[in-house]
Amino acid sequence: MVGFKEASTLVINGKTYSVPDSLPANTTLNEFIRNHAHLKGTKSMCLEGGCGACIVTATYRHPDTGKELQHAVNSCLVPVFACRGWKITTVEGIGSKTKGYNDVQARLAKGNGSQCGYCSVGMVMNMYSLMKTKPELTMKEIENSFGGNLCRCTGYRPILDSFKSFAKDAPKWLVDKCADIEDLITICPVKKKPCVRNGSCTGESCEDTEVVDVCDVSLSKITLQDGNNWYHVSEKKEIFEILDMCGDSDYMLVGGNTAHGVYRTKYPLAHYINVNNVAQLHSIVEAGGTIVLGANNTLTTTMEYF
């Protein structure tokens, strides 16, 4: 096994961050974004993956296919040490008053989809992630993708109408309603002149398009200053090797980490085993009239396969 002086690295809005081994083992991506990267746009609310206010876009390579993927994640659930080699995009990374707003941000504002505004960031990042995953969407697909986002103010209609205007089957009245969003970003707040495109005055787009190479995912062990261990594994057999080493010590297999919202641990465990990079657990194999699904396949991936 290989030890690291710096526990982990990830990229947030194009900037590389080192995650020091002085942080507790159960530090979430949300905590790191807000308290270490000092990006407060990503909200902290329910801390159990239920409200969607903390959503960011994660980019990484599929362990089995090698294809670069982008999707929305609840940053309050994801341990920051599990994000090794990931590229994270927050709401600050897609657009701002200075750089120019992303179309998703502008359309939500124009459609009166924000009242108190606390949920708006998560709504925007969920839609942004969805459009990155599948550029051509139907209204039904958009509506079905917001079950994890809560809003206590709007009743959802203006939010869904704003986002459904992006759909390929959106009715003309809905498209026309949102067609004049340009008045939100027509005048550049920096040069006080009409903007040619988002971010034109800075010579760059609001959206970070840099391709990040995922770092080596071979077996590695990270010992933190508090004495807890993080393991990154790439093969099934390595999981069992580590379990043998753990003996009677407490441990956790880290995948989606959704159980964190239900089974709260009050203290870091002795061993964390990140199984997200095990290719066999993401595979789908058909043979002899049977289909074998890897345990790390998401419900969405499974439904799309069938």
MOVEN-V797497 format. One record per helix or strand. SS is the DSSP state (h for helix, s for strand). FROM is the first residue (numbers start at 0). LEN is the number of residues. Records with the same first field share a line. If there is no record, write none. Layout:
# MOVEN-V797497
SS=FROM-LEN  FROM-LEN
This chain:
# MOVEN-V797497
s=7-5  14-5  27-1  54-7  67-7  78-1  86-3  95-1  99-1  186-1  193-1  219-4  228-4  250-4  270-4  283-4  289-4
h=28-7  79-4  90-4  102-8  119-14  138-6  156-8  171-6  180-4  235-11  257-4  278-4  298-7
